[in-house]
Amino acid sequence: MRVQKMRVRSCLNELAPFAAMVALECLDVGLTTLSKAAMSKGMSHFIFVFYSNALASMILLPAAFFFTRKKRPPVTLPLLRKFFLLSTVGITLMQNCVFTGVNYSSPTLASALGNLVPAFTFLLAVIFRMEKLDLKSIQCQIKILGTLVCISGALIITLYKGFPILSSLSPPPSQPSPSRASTMSTTPNNWIIGSIFIVTACLSLSASITGQAAILKGYPSEITLVSFYCLFGTFQCALVALIAERNPNAWKLSPNIELVAVVYSVSNLHTRKSFLSCKSHFGFSTFAKRSFSS
């Protein structure tokens, strides 16, 4: 009986990283879709990023204080500097770039280019010697092949525009108006601009994941990291939004899809905490291997 319980526990520990990553991917797809719908209603993506991180900070900071006050390691000034730098890369730069890219393109493109994250993460891990590069190892060869496939797929989906799948079923188009023709001519440019922003966001997220792994080795408190991560990101995004949005009416949050998108974005952070817990428990190397398998 005891042996069977140990096997079940071992199996659950093996499945935990996969469950965290699958849940995170599903939440990310829903978040990009809802954010696109909110921005289509006129919501500024700079304001959206600020509100989502502000709400997350209001929830996570009290939770971090009450649940980890007895076992939390001391927070030092050098550690706060690391949190601040991590939030600059992982929140201010990453989130503003990804939602700017979604605003220019579509949630589908953001989800497709999101496959660059494990590739960039692997490259950064190799550069910073967090991952050993053994060309004779089959696992390492698979990682390199996966990296090349991810980067090639991102280039194809960005630069190549194929034929419409349902073109034969659609009625022949009428003569477009000048305004419609102008909009259609700028669509490919918007697609490429959106891709550049999303790729930049993927690189920023990969750098953030690598930085989180390094910090968690010396400071194993995931909820504290995420709390300060969101808090510093809120202040930084507020400054960016104040510079980018001069219209006071843009700060008004309507009780419709805009509010739903902001509240939904907070649920993403709880899954990221599980993501960090799995990563700190299994180690960066093991977690990177499994992220390619998913």
C-alpha positions as CSV (number, residue, x, y, z in Angstrom):
1,M,0.0,0.0,0.0
2,R,2.8,2.4,0.9
3,V,4.7,1.5,-2.3
4,Q,1.5,2.3,-4.4
5,K,1.1,5.7,-2.7
6,M,4.7,6.5,-3.4
7,R,4.2,5.6,-7.1
8,V,1.1,7.8,-7.3
9,R,3.0,10.7,-5.7
10,S,5.9,10.2,-8.0
11,C,3.6,10.2,-11.0
12,L,1.9,13.4,-9.8
13,N,5.2,15.0,-9.4
14,E,6.1,14.1,-12.9
15,L,2.9,15.5,-14.3
16,A,3.0,18.8,-12.3
17,P,5.3,20.6,-14.8
18,F,3.1,19.5,-17.8
19,A,-0.1,20.6,-16.0
20,A,1.4,24.0,-15.1
21,M,2.6,24.6,-18.7
22,V,-0.7,23.5,-20.3
23,A,-2.8,25.6,-18.0
24,L,-0.5,28.6,-18.7
25,E,-0.7,28.2,-22.4
26,C,-4.6,27.9,-22.3
27,L,-4.8,31.1,-20.1
28,D,-2.4,32.9,-22.4
29,V,-4.5,32.2,-25.5
30,G,-7.7,33.4,-23.7
31,L,-5.8,36.5,-22.5
32,T,-4.7,37.5,-25.9
33,T,-8.1,37.0,-27.3
34,L,-9.9,39.0,-24.6
35,S,-7.3,41.8,-24.7
36,K,-7.8,42.1,-28.5
37,A,-11.5,42.3,-28.0
38,A,-11.0,45.0,-25.3
39,M,-8.6,47.0,-27.6
40,S,-11.1,46.7,-30.4
41,K,-13.6,48.5,-28.1
42,G,-11.1,51.4,-27.8
43,M,-9.1,50.4,-24.7
44,S,-5.5,51.4,-24.7
45,H,-3.1,48.5,-24.3
46,F,-0.9,50.6,-22.1
47,I,-3.8,51.2,-19.7
48,F,-4.7,47.5,-19.8
49,V,-1.2,46.4,-18.8
50,F,-1.2,48.9,-15.9
51,Y,-4.6,47.9,-14.5
52,S,-3.9,44.2,-14.8
53,N,-0.6,44.5,-12.8
54,A,-2.1,46.9,-10.3
55,L,-5.0,44.5,-9.5
56,A,-2.5,41.6,-9.3
57,S,-0.3,43.5,-6.9
58,M,-3.3,44.3,-4.7
59,I,-4.1,40.6,-4.4
60,L,-0.5,39.1,-4.2
61,L,1.1,41.5,-1.8
62,P,-1.2,40.7,1.2
63,A,-1.1,37.0,0.3
64,A,2.7,37.1,0.3
65,F,2.8,38.9,3.6
66,F,0.4,36.6,5.5
67,F,1.4,33.2,4.0
68,T,5.2,33.6,4.0
69,R,5.9,36.0,6.9
70,K,7.3,33.2,9.1
71,K,9.3,31.3,6.5
72,R,10.1,34.1,4.0
73,P,13.9,34.8,3.6
74,P,14.9,38.4,4.3
75,V,14.4,40.8,1.4
76,T,17.6,42.8,0.9
77,L,18.4,45.8,-1.3
78,P,20.4,43.9,-3.9
79,L,17.5,41.5,-4.1
80,L,15.0,44.3,-4.7
81,R,17.3,45.6,-7.5
82,K,17.1,42.2,-9.1
83,F,13.3,42.2,-8.8
84,F,13.1,45.7,-10.3
85,L,15.3,44.6,-13.3
86,L,13.3,41.5,-13.7
87,S,10.0,43.4,-13.8
88,T,11.5,45.8,-16.3
89,V,12.2,43.0,-18.7
90,G,9.4,40.6,-17.9
91,I,6.5,43.0,-17.4
92,T,7.1,46.5,-18.7
93,L,8.9,45.5,-21.9
94,M,7.3,42.1,-22.5
95,Q,3.7,42.9,-21.8
96,N,3.6,46.2,-23.5
97,C,5.3,44.7,-26.6
98,V,3.1,41.7,-26.8
99,F,-0.2,43.7,-26.5
100,T,1.1,46.3,-29.0
101,G,1.8,43.4,-31.3
102,V,-1.6,41.9,-30.8
103,N,-3.1,45.3,-31.5
104,Y,-1.3,45.5,-34.8
105,S,-1.9,41.9,-35.8
106,S,-4.1,39.2,-34.1
107,P,-4.2,36.8,-31.2
108,T,-3.5,33.9,-33.6
109,L,-0.2,35.3,-34.6
110,A,0.7,35.9,-30.9
111,S,-0.1,32.3,-30.0
112,A,1.9,31.0,-33.0
113,L,5.0,33.1,-32.3
114,G,4.8,32.2,-28.6
115,N,6.5,28.9,-29.6
116,L,9.7,31.0,-29.8
117,V,9.9,31.3,-26.0
118,P,11.3,27.8,-25.3
119,A,13.8,28.3,-28.2
120,F,15.0,31.6,-26.9
121,T,15.0,30.2,-23.3
122,F,17.3,27.4,-24.4
123,L,19.7,29.7,-26.2
124,L,19.9,32.0,-23.2
125,A,20.4,29.1,-20.8
126,V,23.3,27.9,-22.9
127,I,24.8,31.3,-23.1
128,F,24.6,31.8,-19.3
129,R,25.8,28.2,-18.7
130,M,22.6,27.2,-17.0
131,E,22.2,24.4,-19.6
132,K,25.0,22.2,-20.8
133,L,25.4,21.9,-24.6
134,D,26.5,18.3,-25.3
135,L,26.2,17.7,-29.1
136,K,26.7,14.0,-28.6
137,S,23.6,13.7,-26.5
138,I,20.3,12.8,-28.2
139,Q,18.3,15.1,-25.9
140,C,20.6,18.1,-26.8
141,Q,20.3,17.3,-30.5
142,I,16.5,17.3,-30.1
143,K,16.6,20.7,-28.3
144,I,18.7,22.2,-31.1
145,L,16.4,20.8,-33.8
146,G,13.4,22.1,-31.9
147,T,15.0,25.6,-31.6
148,L,15.7,25.6,-35.4
149,V,12.1,24.5,-36.1
150,C,10.6,27.2,-33.8
151,I,12.7,30.0,-35.4
152,S,12.0,28.8,-38.9
153,G,8.3,28.6,-38.2
154,A,8.2,32.1,-36.8
155,L,9.9,33.5,-39.9
156,I,7.5,31.6,-42.2
157,I,4.4,32.8,-40.4
158,T,5.7,36.4,-40.3
159,L,6.9,36.8,-43.9
160,Y,4.8,34.3,-45.9
161,K,1.2,35.0,-46.8
162,G,-0.5,32.0,-48.3
163,F,-3.7,31.7,-50.3
164,P,-7.1,32.0,-48.5
165,I,-8.4,28.6,-47.6
166,L,-12.1,29.4,-48.3
167,S,-11.6,31.6,-51.3
168,S,-13.6,29.4,-53.6
169,L,-16.6,29.5,-51.2
170,S,-16.7,33.2,-50.8
171,P,-18.5,35.5,-53.3
172,P,-16.5,37.5,-55.7
173,P,-15.4,40.7,-54.0
174,S,-16.9,44.0,-55.1
175,Q,-14.8,47.0,-56.1
176,P,-13.2,48.3,-52.8
177,S,-13.6,51.8,-51.8
178,P,-10.5,54.0,-51.5
179,S,-10.6,53.8,-47.7
180,R,-10.9,50.1,-47.8
181,A,-8.2,49.7,-50.3
182,S,-5.9,51.8,-48.2
183,T,-6.7,49.6,-45.2
184,M,-6.0,46.5,-47.1
185,S,-2.7,47.8,-48.4
186,T,-1.4,48.5,-44.9
187,T,-2.4,45.1,-43.4
188,P,0.8,43.3,-44.4
189,N,2.9,46.1,-42.9
190,N,0.9,45.9,-39.7
191,W,1.3,42.1,-39.6
192,I,5.1,42.5,-39.8
193,I,5.2,45.3,-37.3
194,G,3.1,43.2,-34.9
195,S,5.4,40.2,-35.4
196,I,8.4,42.3,-34.5
197,F,6.8,43.4,-31.3
198,I,5.7,39.9,-30.4
199,V,9.1,38.4,-31.1
200,T,10.6,41.1,-28.9
201,A,8.2,40.1,-26.2
202,C,9.1,36.4,-26.6
203,L,12.8,37.3,-26.1
204,S,12.0,39.4,-23.1
205,L,9.9,36.6,-21.6
206,S,12.8,34.1,-22.2
207,A,15.2,36.5,-20.4
208,S,12.7,36.9,-17.6
209,I,12.3,33.1,-17.2
210,T,16.1,32.7,-17.1
211,G,16.4,35.5,-14.5
212,Q,13.7,33.9,-12.4
213,A,15.5,30.6,-12.4
214,A,18.7,32.3,-11.3
215,I,17.0,34.3,-8.5
216,L,15.0,31.3,-7.2
217,K,18.2,29.4,-6.6
218,G,19.2,31.8,-3.9
219,Y,15.8,33.0,-2.9
220,P,13.3,30.1,-2.9
221,S,10.1,32.1,-2.3
222,E,8.0,32.2,-5.5
223,I,5.1,34.2,-4.2
224,T,7.4,36.9,-2.8
225,L,9.2,37.1,-6.2
226,V,5.9,37.4,-8.1
227,S,4.5,40.0,-5.7
228,F,7.5,42.4,-6.1
229,Y,7.6,41.5,-9.8
230,C,4.0,42.8,-10.2
231,L,4.5,45.8,-7.8
232,F,7.5,47.2,-9.6
233,G,5.9,46.4,-13.0
234,T,2.8,48.4,-11.9
235,F,4.9,51.5,-11.1
236,Q,6.9,51.2,-14.4
237,C,3.8,50.6,-16.5
238,A,2.0,53.5,-14.9
239,L,4.9,55.8,-16.0
240,V,4.8,54.3,-19.5
241,A,1.0,54.8,-19.7
242,L,1.2,58.4,-18.4
243,I,3.7,59.2,-21.2
244,A,1.9,57.3,-23.9
245,E,-1.7,58.3,-23.1
246,R,-2.4,62.0,-22.6
247,N,-6.2,61.7,-22.8
248,P,-7.7,61.4,-19.3
249,N,-10.7,59.6,-20.7
250,A,-8.5,56.7,-21.7
251,W,-8.1,55.8,-18.0
252,K,-11.8,55.1,-17.6
253,L,-12.5,51.4,-17.2
254,S,-15.8,50.4,-18.7
255,P,-17.8,47.6,-17.0
256,N,-17.8,45.4,-20.1
257,I,-15.2,43.4,-22.0
258,E,-12.5,45.8,-20.7
259,L,-13.2,44.9,-17.0
260,V,-13.5,41.2,-17.9
261,A,-10.1,41.2,-19.7
262,V,-8.4,42.9,-16.7
263,V,-9.8,40.5,-14.2
264,Y,-9.0,37.5,-16.4
265,S,-5.4,38.6,-16.7
266,V,-4.9,38.3,-13.0
267,S,-5.7,34.5,-13.1
268,N,-2.7,34.2,-15.4
269,L,-0.4,35.2,-12.5
270,H,-1.6,32.4,-10.2
271,T,-0.7,29.9,-12.9
272,R,2.7,31.5,-13.3
273,K,3.2,31.0,-9.6
274,S,2.6,27.3,-10.1
275,F,5.0,27.5,-13.1
276,L,7.7,29.0,-10.9
277,S,7.0,26.4,-8.2
278,C,7.5,23.6,-10.6
279,K,10.6,25.2,-12.0
280,S,12.2,25.7,-8.7
281,H,11.3,22.2,-7.5
282,F,12.6,20.3,-10.6
283,G,15.4,22.6,-11.6
284,F,15.9,24.8,-14.7
285,S,17.6,22.1,-16.7
286,T,14.9,19.5,-16.2
287,F,12.1,22.0,-16.7
288,A,13.6,23.2,-19.9
289,K,13.8,19.7,-21.3
290,R,10.1,19.1,-20.5
291,S,9.0,22.4,-21.9
292,F,10.3,21.3,-25.3
293,S,8.3,18.0,-25.0
294,S,5.1,19.9,-24.5
